[in-house]
């Protein structure tokens, strides 16, 4: 079949499939549903707590899967491989926002689970960047490290930053940062340092140097800066696509290391997200580490539609007396020549075609 007859999403998937398999990842397929308890026990890991449930014939409460990573990690429990590398193309079912309507959301992504070393994390970062590159157009990857915020919390004598502070960090609410931090028991000095870190501009190297200078007594901050520095250096030319952004956060109960989000030109929301989730993997007894990401093709419709804006290359417009066999023959010939064809007895409303063939 000619590539012109494939949708943009299909072409993207075929390119990513070749990329992932070229790096040793195997296709992972799963059922549409899991036992609800899998998600109920890990609600903080999910992007949405709204889950579609139904009763199974055996009395178990089941759920349409709102997440892929949980299913993969559960499946990796007890695996004999030291490192398991899988990729997937699946649909998840969740709301796009709290209280919103349920949607079927397509995902293409990969997971690397098991005894992970520095290279494994580097490879996942590289493949995430290459996945955005495959979309076409300009792109950028925001990157951070959960250890930085954990270290800042410890320097304030806290096990973790209060949720009110985390909300300010995520939204980059620098105006209220000092007030919120101090109301949660953080000192004025710590609040000022956090505000300085989040408002930093310039190169990645400058931001990492700033983290070290603001919190020189924090081992976690120093380790986070060192790991980010090492990964960016090892990425070589690909590192130019990454921007260090310490406002990027995930739930510390599951994520513990590098986290990242990917964006494409002319689109305001992230179309790719991922990171290290060692804490989740350890919880399931599936090894000591996990890293992965998901790309959301649904968000990329404007990139992957037909560039000419047509619903089909050709409209085969036939009259009442046109033989059905001739109509079918014409459509088949157009298809074999690599064109898409829409056959109709009258001009369809609201559709556009490259050319009209009358029979």
C-alpha positions, 0 to 999 in steps of 0.5 A, a space after each residue: 500500500 502506498 504511504 499516501 493512503 496511510 493516516 498521519 498517525 499510522 505513518 508516525 506509528 510505523 516510524 516509531 515502531 522501527 525506531 523502538 524495535 531498532 533499540 531492542 524494544 518488543 511490542 507489548 499488548 494488553 487487555 482493555 480492562 484490569 481489576 479495579 484494585 490495581 488502580 485504586 491502590 495507585 490513584 496518585 500515579 494516575 493523571 485522573 482519578 475518574 475511572 470507568 468500572 463494571 462488574 465481572 461475571 465472577 464478581 470482581 470489579 473491573 475497570 477500563 484501563 486509564 493507564 498503561 504503565 501500571 499494567 506493564 509494571 504489574 506484568 514485569 513482576 517476577 520477570 527473569 530478564 534483568 531489564 525488560 524493554 517494551 513499547 506499545 500502542 494502546 488506548 486509555 479511558 479517562 477524563 481530560 480534566 477533573 469533572 470532564 467527559 471520559 475520552 478514549 485517548 491513544 498513546 504510543 510509548 515505551 517502558 524500560 523496567 528492571 535493574 536500570 543503570 545510567 545508560 538505560 535512563 539515557 536511552 529512554 531520554 534519547 528515544 523520547 526526543 527522537 519520538 518528538 522529532 519523528 512528528 515533524 516541525 520544531 520541538 522542545 523537551 522540558 527536563 527536571 529531577 525530583 531529587 532537586 525538590 526533595 533536597 530543597 524540602 530536606 534543607 527546610 527540615 521537611 520530608 517533602 514540600 507541602 502540596 500548597 508549595 508544590 502547586 505554586 511550583 507547578 504553576 510558576 506562581 512566583 508572585 505568591 511563592 514567598 507567602 505560601 512557603 512561609 505559611 507552610 512553615 518554610 523560612 523566608 530564606 528558603 522561600 527566596 531561594 526557591 523563587 530564585 531557582 524557578 525564575 532562573 533564565 539562561 543556559 542549562 549549565 547556568 541553572 544547574 550551577 545555580 541549584 548547586 550554589 543555592 543549596 550546597 548543603 543538600 546531597 540530593 540537590 547536588 546529585 540531581 544536578 550531577 545526573 542532569 549534567 551527565 545525561 545532557 552531556 551524554 546526549 550530545 547534539 540531542 541535548 539541544 532539544 532539552 531545557 532544564 525547568 525545575 517547575 516540572 513535578 510529579 508525585 514523589 511517592 512514585 517518581 524519584 529521578 529525572 522527569 520530562 515533558 515534550 512540546 511541539 510548535 504551535 501547540 500549548 500543551 505537552 504531547 509527550 511525558 515521562 520519567 523515572 518511576 523507581 518507587 512504583 517498580 519497587 512497590 510491585 517487586 519488578 526490579 529496582 528501576 523503571 523509566 518510560 514515556 507516552 506520546 499522545 497522537 490525538 493531540 497531534 491531529 493538526 500536524 498529521 492531517 492531510 497537508 492539503 486539507 482535502 477529505 479525499 484526493 478525488 470525488 467520483 461523482 456518478 449519475 443515476 445511469 452510471 453502471 455500478 461496476 464502472 464506479 467500482 472500477 474507477 475507485 479501484 484504479 484511483 486507489 491502486 494509483 495511490 490516491 484516495 477516492 470518495 464515490 457519491 451520487 451528489 456533491 457531499 456538503 462540507 467536504 473538500 476534494 482535490 479533483 472531481 471525476 464525473 461518471 
